[in-house]
């Protein structure tokens, strides 16, 4: 067959070759999406109508493409607890031109609840107006359930570690009370007996304080409130007083701020307890532990609170630093779950904060500093369960 009028043989060949290459690229893209169990979609900015792949609609529980699908249909499938957030993120992405990426719960046509991940990229006209958003969607329910199971596992491990610490801290004053009551019972001096009883009462108050701190650390339901650094750190020193004394650690606490932050205080206490516990473990031969708080600001200029935890322990190597936020990675052997920092990092992210670290190993200078920043006026996201 000869080339069309006005078109050379070479031009026709190039056109045919380009068409074959385009078809091949499309088939490869389809294969990649199919392998990753991802659906594709596009959203028209003007009409809010969409084009989707079959896999997209299957994720939402449809056997065939839904001919009436719109952006409103998508919102209706979202769990009510996620709907407002996802819609706000979409509108913010439109205004800023940034990619739209989120994870949220949906309710399929059959009523089943699933987790999805989606990401969209904007395409604009010459004037800069968004014409459409093109993206991908995937079912991440299995990963989310695995993460939730890991979080629960870490919570149980944290409770176990705390129970061990509490048992140790309560044992000393209770032994003292037993001895004091024995001495009071065998003494014939009334003044001496009273002094024994006063001392025993003080020891029991210490036990009561430890019990109260335990309840504050592990409430059954997170409580959202405003808290200062002093309040968040209150009682943690008592939790570790036995280990601090046994390891000959000098602990100092400095607060240069009265700034308060919106937070689930029990969760932030879990982070601080984990960081301080790691510092104590790193100084088994003694050292200094310095905890400070001060006013600070996020990159956008908004006010916040920074808490630093600095120790003179053995330090963290670059190799360990690369993996320390990975689940199940631990340097403590059977004594560590490998989930503490992973869960801590997730809690900080839900609070829209940051957790950074710098460390040094050396013969003369060594130690680690963790820096926790929490914004003052942003409400954290509550941990979502499936």
Secondary structure, DSSP 8 states (H G I E B T S, - for coil): ----TT--HHHHHHHHHHHHHHHHHHHHHHHHHHHTTEEEEEEETTT-BEEE-HHHHHHTT-SS--TT-BHHHHHHHB-HHHHHHHHHHHHHHHHH---EEEEEEEE-TTS-EEEEEEEEEEEE-TTS-EEEEEEEEEE-HHHHHHHHHHHHHHHHHHHHHHHHHHHHHHHHHHHHHHHHHHHHHH---HHHHHHHHHHHHHHHHHHHHHHHHHHHH--SS--EEEEEHHHHHTTHHHHTHHHHHHTTEEEEEEE----EEEEEHHHHHHHHHHHHHHHHHTTTT-EEEEEEEEEEE-TTS-EEEEEEEEE-SS---HHHHHHTTSTT--SSGGG--S-HHHHHHHHHHHTT-EEEEEEE--SSS-EEEEEEEEESS---------
